[in-house]
Amino acid sequence: MPAFAIGAGVMPTPLLAGVLERARIRRVRHPGIDAPPEPRYTPSRELADFVRCRDLTCRFPGCDRPVAICDLDHTTPFNHANPAVGGLTVPCGLADYCREHHRLKTFHGGPTGWRDKQLPDGTIVWTAPTGRTYRTSFDGT
């Protein structure tokens, strides 16, 4: 059975066994649904690792670029003046987007552009400029 290694993609089991002999293994834990928001824009290493392990690839519909080359993005823009107002640094407020789709969201977003909304379970609902919606979940669907 193949396995997925962040930064390496899908690896056959025999190759993975050799890699694991030399690997430094770190535990990644779910921070919990009720975890308090982190008080800063940049997520902690633990939170970033969790989101990357959850997402595995860019969360734009149909994109399969690996998280190793993606940006972590707040699905609701982070409010630098008052973080409690919006864009909290929490698991269901962060997602991985490749540079192309991160820029699409940033520069072609807004009421008449591409918009994303993340649900508490990590599902992201994208709305296209046409109004059509696309759902992506962290299991690749």
Secondary structure, 3 states (H helix, E strand, C coil): CCEEECCCEEECHHHHHHHHHHCCCCCCCCCCCCCCCECCCCCCHHHHHHHHHHHCECCCCCCCCEHHHEEEEECCCCCCCCHHHCCCECHHHEEEEEHHHHHHHHHCECCCCEEEEECCCCCEEEECCCCCEEEECCCCC
